[in-house]
Amino acid sequence: MKLTLETFTVRAVEAGTRTAFAGGTLTIDREELARLAGDGSVIASVEVELVSPGESTRIIHVMDALEPRIKVGGDTVAFPGFLGPARTVGHGLTRRLGGVAVLQSAELPEPTGGILEFNEGLIDMSGPGADRCIGSTTHNVVLIFTAAEGATNRDFEAAVRLGALRVNRRLAETTFEGGVPDAVEELTLGPADPALPRVAYSDQVQQQGFLVQTYLYGQSVDALVPTLLHPNEYFDGAVVSGNYRSMMKTPTWLRLNHPVISSLYRRHGSELNFLGVIFGRGHHNDHQLKERNGYMVANVARLIGAQGVLQTLEGTGNTWVDFMQAVKALEKAGVKTVQLVHELGGAEGRDWPIVDYTPEADAIVTGGGADRRFEIPSVERVVGGTHVVFSSNEGWGARTDAASAMTVSAHEMYAGFWTMQTKGWSGRDY
Amino acid sequence: MATKLKVVHYVNQFFAGIGGEDKADVPPSHRAGPVGPGLGLAKAFGADAEIVGTLICGDNWFVEHEAQAVATLLEMADGYGADVLVAGPAFSSGRYGTACGTLAVAWEQRGKPAVAAMNVNNPGVELFRERLLIVQTGPTAAAMAAALPTLAALALKRGRKLEVGPAADEGYFPRGVRRLVRLEESGAERATEMLLAKLAGKPYRTEMPIEGFGTVPPPPPVPDLSTALVALVTESGLVPHGNPDRLETWNASKWFKYPIAARADLERGQYEAWHGGCDTAGTNDDPDRAVPLDAARILEKERIIGRLYDWYYVTTGNMANIKTMARLGAEIAADLRQQGIQAVILTAT
């Protein structure tokens, strides 16, 4: 499988009368995009805002983050299962707009409760918060959706996702008007020296139910057992996030620009032989299912001849048990493992950093304590609304002016856990 | 150039050359300059620090006259005007380790830094590690040469008020706190490199050393359930409607008990699950599914259990602080014992 990935780098976004990309500037016709994002049914209105890195701006109520990508020729589409048939992607030619993200910002029309709900996650475009969230380093086209009267959460969530994907495709289409890519990558896992270590990536995604789930080729992975993906499939949007527990989510943007896949890919053929991605879910409902899942991860690894597996997880809490069962099963099968994880441990770092553990997990890399608190300053501009309400452990906290200075942790930041893992944060015993 | 640090060194009767177990009851004394392992320590300090005096006490004397030993030794130390106290290495010797820890903590309470050194098996480690920097050593004095440079380096840092790095880098026992650090490389790159090292059989160091959660041995069976007082305990967060006591939905710090004496079952609308880690719709629809009062009443009626206790116990088990949960569990268990409860039906989410 070979994918040619052409990158057109966006260096500025601005509003204009015609949506176009030229000379590094992405011009947005807001009315066109708003029309395209709407559905004339459960979405009452869409506003389009443009936000760039370094601004004193805070984006709130963010659901998913996308990156414009489109297939050129062939019989497949980017984001298969949503924008076209669920055919295997990851081959042929794909164009992407780099340095830009399409963000969905919305408030759900119906109340939610328990675990299946939206958690606020801030994107700060400057200051200390920018270092703990995804979305602060990209020029952002923010689509602010308002639900129609009487819309259900299920209908609205699906409409928002599709609306944002249509806008995302429209932006990627601007690369068809000429111009040359800033970078061209030929992505293939060609034959590697048999002496190199054979390595796979195990991606345990969050799957708990509506609002806290992951899509593979357009379908929720509720009933999925661990399967094998070519990393190129990620680059074409085979995996889409429907997880709105914002602090712990892996946004679609991050799956399209996956730091673990990039790290392994870059070393393929020189330092290692990258075999592929073992893709599966966590948060299974009982211990037997968790153990079963762990053994299935190990079985796939063994059958493809992996000697080592780099494991990550999305989410926290009970999904750690699934994760540690997989560690145990892999090591038992003779496959060496390393885990890349977040840690908790309380505001002071005095509690246990993780909730489950097996002695085989002797090589853990951590993004550091996601509970540690820090200050973020007041901002000049808020995009997506005016107030935020954070989930606290006593229910919902106070309604807070979104522009104000706050004391937060990665729990209040958009994809805070994964950001810490990818930006070089770590934790150490003192 | 920095001024030469003044160090006072504490050793027991054995390392002072007075004698072994037979001399463990010698009272506190002191000598000017380094003694015994202090000679090696002085070498490790080089020109950076000087051991101005050595404090000595028999291990038994210290343990049997702890307050007096501390007061006497600190008074002796005052005569030397030292900046830093170094205690040990005590290796695996329990009384020596305890003396080192006790003296060092007392010294630090007076506002000056101290550093000790012990083996992981020394009971002094668990007693003092959260309050004191304790250098990790091998089990016996054979590990002296390896321990002294680490001990000297840490004593210098502390004496000069320099920042002390992570435990694994500096060689001391973690003090039960994890701090954030910022590294050049992303987690993904570090993980790939660690995996390659592990595959190549090269050394690697986990960023999260875990010492294990321990195990809870199951208690013996209840001798006669038909006469036993049985309680319902749950981590499902089921509380009276409105959550009057503000039980948390995650990271709980509290437990409560609520009366059920007058009830045959828990009626819908009167109770609700306050739990942020599972779908609570089913529990709210029928609260007995979290706290099975209806089923327990049948067991009671059929004399399968003796009697059901008049209250149920509840906390929330979700994204919780494990040390806190251990405390909550111990508190609930203590209350259960006090009430004479012999068995518990523990329901989890």
Interface residues (C-beta under 8 A of the other chain):
Chain A: G113 G114 I115 L116 P197 V199 G209 P259 V260 S262 S263 L264 R267 E271 L272 Q307 G308 V309 L310 T316 G317 N318 K336 T337 V338 Q339 L340 V341 E343 L344 G345 G346 E348 G349 R350 D351 W352 P353 I354 V355 Y357 P359 A361 D362 A363 I364 V365 T366 G367 G368 G369 R372 S391 N393 E394 G395 M420 Q421 T422 K423 G424 W425 S426 G427 R428 D429 Y430
Chain B: V164 P166 A167 A168 D169 P174 R175 G176 V177 R178 R179 L180 V181 R182 L183 E184 E185 S186 G187 A188 E189 R190 A191 T192 M194 L195 L196 K198 L199 A200 Y204 T206 E207 M208 P209 I210 G212 F213 N243 R246 E248 T249 W250 N251 A252 A273 W274 H275 G276 G277 C278 D279 T280 A281 N318 M319 A320 N321 I322 K323 T324
